[in-house]
Amino acid sequence: LKPKRPFKFTNDIEKYPGFLLLVEKYRETTAPLFSSTSALHRLAKKLKELKPSLRGLSRNQVGDITKKTK
């Protein structure tokens, strides 16, 4: 088993084709959280749920950047 690498959001990921569509689709398909929850907690929860999709997009567009730069 490979150890999991941490996901790092880089600013250039927002320039990838499909990024905005991915985020918009996620926002449309998820139910809004309760308004009694703090805003920071809601943001953290949504980002955590979105992380696998962003990781997949990054893997498809960039791949393992450390291996490519060696």
Backbone as a ProteinNet text record, in pm:
[ID]
protein_1_A
[PRIMARY]
LKPKRPFKFTNDIEKYPGFLLLVEKYRETTAPLFSSTSALHRLAKKLKELKPSLRGLSRNQVGDITKKTK
[TERTIARY]
82.6	0	86.5	50.9	122.5	71.4	161.6	112.4	42.5	-65.2	-138.5	-59.9	-50.6	12.8	-92.7	-53.1	-150.7	-193.7	-318.1	-369.4	-332.7	-274.2	-236.8	-311.2	-389.6	-461.9	-367.6	-340.5	-256.6	-346.5	-303.9	-386.8	-412.4	-325.7	-346.2	-451.5	-498.3	-600.5	-730.7	-755.6	-878.4	-875.9	-759.3	-748.2	-770.3	-776.7	-796.7	-935.2	-945.1	-1078.5	-1158.7	-1278.8	-1363.8	-1368.5	-1281.5	-1280	-1410.3	-1450	-1572.6	-1694.4	-1697.9	-1810	-1816.1	-1701.2	-1695.1	-1748.3	-1706.3	-1750.6	-1899.4	-1945.8	-2087.7	-2174.5	-2131	-2207.1	-2215	-2104	-2102.9	-2200.4	-2199.1	-2287.1	-2433.6	-2465.4	-2604	-2653.5	-2564.4	-2607.7	-2604.5	-2537.6	-2532.4	-2638.7	-2691.1	-2791.2	-2721.9	-2784.7	-2723	-2721.9	-2620.5	-2611.4	-2702	-2731.4	-2819.6	-2759.2	-2842.6	-2793.2	-2740.7	-2773.6	-2724.1	-2576.1	-2525.9	-2385.8	-2300.3	-2187	-2101.8	-2053.3	-2027.9	-1987.3	-1855.5	-1761.7	-1632.4	-1646.4	-1731.4	-1754.6	-1820.1	-1915.4	-1980.9	-1880.6	-1794.6	-1693.5	-1597.5	-1552.1	-1458.9	-1522.6	-1648.2	-1717.1	-1734	-1771.4	-1789.3	-1656.8	-1550.1	-1419.8	-1371.6	-1397.9	-1357.3	-1432.6	-1560.9	-1639.8	-1598.7	-1551.4	-1511.8	-1370.8	-1292.7	-1151.8	-1129	-1202.9	-1176.8	-1195.8	-1295.8	-1317.4	-1204.3	-1159.1	-1047.7	-918.9	-900.7	-781.3	-781.7	-897.8	-908.3	-882	-935.5	-911.5	-763.5	-701.7	-559.5	-476.6	-513.4	-439.7	-452.2	-570.7	-591.2	-520.4	-518.8	-460.3	-309.3	-260.2	-118	-46.9	-108.4	-42.2	48.1	149.5	243.8	351	332.4	421.2	564	582	718.1	794.4	727.5	794.4	825.1	737.1	757.3	871.5	895.9	1000.8	1138.4	1147	1278.1	1348
-119.3	0	125	217.5	344.8	434.9	507.1	605.1	719.4	769.3	879.1	1007.6	1077.1	1208.8	1311.6	1414.1	1517.8	1593	1634.3	1711.4	1856.8	1917.2	2058.5	2133.6	2229.4	2312.5	2420.4	2419.4	2524.3	2623.1	2745.3	2849.1	2824.6	2751.4	2729.5	2623.5	2549.6	2447.2	2511.5	2634.4	2701	2735.2	2728.7	2757	2632.6	2515	2391.3	2390.2	2336.2	2322.3	2223.2	2258.1	2170.3	2203.6	2291.2	2323.3	2389.7	2494.7	2565	2475	2393.2	2300.6	2201.3	2153	2058.7	2121.5	2243.3	2311.5	2345.3	2393	2425.4	2301	2190.4	2065.4	2020	2033.4	1996	2082.4	2211.9	2303	2273.6	2235.1	2206.8	2075.7	1977.9	1845.4	1827.5	1915.4	1900.2	1986.5	1932.8	2007.3	2112.8	2228.3	2329.8	2282.6	2323	2286.8	2376.9	2335.3	2412.7	2549	2649.1	2784.9	2805	2714.2	2729.2	2690	2621.8	2582.5	2704.9	2715.5	2831.7	2831.4	2948.5	2962.5	2891.6	2900	2835.1	2683	2629.7	2485.1	2440.1	2518.5	2483.9	2483.5	2585.2	2592.7	2474.6	2442	2330.3	2198.8	2179.3	2055.3	2045.5	2154.8	2152.3	2129.5	2192.2	2171.9	2028.4	1969.9	1831.6	1737.1	1764.3	1680.6	1699.9	1817.2	1847.8	1798.8	1770.4	1734.5	1615.2	1504.2	1392.1	1429.9	1511.4	1553.7	1642.7	1734.2	1821.4	1742.6	1644.4	1560	1484.5	1432.2	1361.9	1453.8	1575.6	1672.7	1706	1727.5	1760	1643.1	1521.9	1403.8	1386.5	1412.8	1398.5	1507.3	1628.8	1741	1749.3	1728.1	1747.6	1615.4	1524.1	1399.1	1420.4	1338.3	1350.9	1450.9	1573	1681.5	1661.7	1599.2	1579.2	1480.5	1378	1282.8	1347	1432.6	1496.2	1596.2	1658.5	1759.8	1701.5	1574	1511.9	1476.9
0	0	0	-85.1	-89.1	22.9	85.4	183.3	110	170.4	108.5	118.2	6.1	6.9	45	115.2	148.4	22.9	21.7	-90.8	-69.2	-170.1	-161.6	-270.8	-228.9	-324.8	-373.6	-500.7	-558.2	-631.2	-637.7	-699.2	-847	-913.3	-1056.2	-1086	-985.9	-1010.4	-1058.2	-1018.7	-1062.1	-1210.6	-1273.6	-1417	-1502.5	-1441.7	-1517	-1579	-1700.6	-1758.3	-1674.4	-1643.9	-1565.7	-1418.1	-1369.7	-1226.5	-1183.7	-1256.1	-1218.7	-1232.2	-1337	-1353.3	-1238.4	-1194.7	-1083.7	-955.4	-926.9	-804.9	-813	-928.8	-944.8	-931	-989.8	-979.8	-834.6	-762.5	-621	-541.5	-566.9	-493.3	-521.8	-645.6	-681.8	-622.8	-608.2	-563.4	-412.6	-339.4	-194.5	-128.9	-21.9	54.1	138.5	153.5	239.4	384.4	456.2	597.1	678.3	800.3	886.7	917.1	923.7	946.1	1087.8	1179	1315.6	1327.4	1226.1	1227	1194.6	1258.6	1233.2	1088.1	1037.3	897.2	870.2	962.2	942.2	939.2	1024.6	1026.9	896.2	847	720.1	605.6	601.9	496.6	504.3	624.3	641.4	597.4	631.6	594.5	442.8	379.5	234.1	162	209.7	146.6	163.3	279.5	302.9	209.8	186.4	96.2	-49.9	-83.4	-220.7	-252.5	-150.8	-169	-262.3	-251.2	-343.8	-491	-519.6	-658.3	-707.2	-622.5	-660.3	-675.9	-590.1	-600	-732.9	-772	-899.7	-1017.8	-1012.3	-1118.6	-1128	-1014.9	-1013	-1065.4	-1028.5	-1073.3	-1224.1	-1277.7	-1422.2	-1501	-1450.2	-1523	-1506.6	-1386.1	-1357.5	-1336.5	-1266.4	-1231.4	-1112.4	-1099.9	-989	-1029.7	-990.8	-1034.5	-985	-869.4	-818.9	-905.8	-956.7	-1046	-1181	-1227.6	-1357.5	-1355	-1240.6	-1233.6	-1208.9	-1171.8	-1145.9	-1274.6
[MASK]
++++++++++++++++++++++++++++++++++++++++++++++++++++++++++++++++++++++

